[in-house]
Amino acid sequence: MTADTEGTAGATRQALRSMLAEEQARVLARVAKLEVDIDALTSARRSESDDDEHDPEGVTLSSQWSMLGGLLESAREDARQAESALHRLAEGTYGVCASCGNAIPAEQLEVRPFRERCVPCASKLERG
């Protein structure tokens, strides 16, 4: 590899690291906000009766709790994937499919920066 090629690869790697770090920061901010929302809901729930299923004013605390819990679980999984992507970048395996070992097309990484598998391998996993 020439010095020019190494410089380009280093710049690309730094750009990827910056993009992944920004994505990770967004995900972690989402996790933090959802945790605050759940804490607020927990406080509200303490002041309400346990039977909130017949609240005529709208959404019940139970349904809010369930929704926020699902969103928080999803955000935490995204945070795990962000951390994993940064580790793969440091190891030099970012952008390489964990199943088949082929390069993941850049277009796929643009859509899902934390992607670990190419679309065909991810589809196989989902089916089965």
Disulfide bonds with the S-S distance in Angstrom:
none
